[in-house]
């Protein structure tokens, strides 16, 4: 019997809430979404900062 990774992960998610209080599965998914979103935001912000710094340096260097 072969287990595909996708099936394994979905099984993990399916079986989490059984023995626990409330809805930990939904909470876990929400936290994962939140953390991945903040990570993406952080990367975008860093890229913007670098972009502006580089362009400021360019203007300063090639200015008057």
C-alpha positions in Angstrom: 0.0 0.0 0.0 1.5 3.3 -1.1 0.8 6.6 0.7 1.0 9.7 -1.3 2.3 12.8 0.6 -0.9 14.7 -0.3 -3.1 12.0 1.2 -0.9 11.8 4.3 -1.1 15.5 4.9 -4.9 15.7 4.4 -5.3 12.7 6.7 -3.2 14.5 9.4 -5.5 17.5 9.1 -8.6 15.4 9.1 -7.7 13.6 12.3 -6.4 16.5 14.4 -9.7 17.8 15.9 -11.0 14.5 17.2 -9.5 14.4 20.7 -9.1 18.1 21.3 -11.3 20.9 22.6 -13.0 23.3 20.2 -11.8 23.4 16.6 -8.0 23.3 16.6 -7.9 22.3 13.0 -9.5 25.5 11.8 -7.3 27.5 14.3 -4.2 25.8 13.0 -5.1 26.5 9.4 -5.9 30.2 10.3 -2.5 30.6 12.1 -0.7 29.0 9.2 -2.4 31.4 6.8 -1.7 34.3 9.0 2.0 33.4 9.4 2.5 32.8 5.6 0.7 36.1 4.9 3.0 38.0 7.3 6.0 36.3 5.8 5.0 37.3 2.3 4.2 40.9 3.5 7.6 41.0 5.2 9.4 40.0 2.0 7.4 42.5 0.0 8.2 45.3 2.4 11.9 44.4 2.5 12.0 44.4 -1.3 10.3 47.8 -1.4 12.8 49.2 1.1 15.7 47.8 -0.9 14.2 49.2 -4.1 13.8 52.7 -2.7 17.3 52.7 -1.1 18.8 51.6 -4.4 17.0 54.3 -6.4 17.9 57.0 -3.9 21.5 55.9 -4.2 21.3 56.1 -8.0 19.8 59.6 -7.9 22.4 60.7 -5.5 25.2 59.3 -7.6 24.1 60.5 -11.0 22.6 63.7 -9.9 24.3 67.1 -10.1 
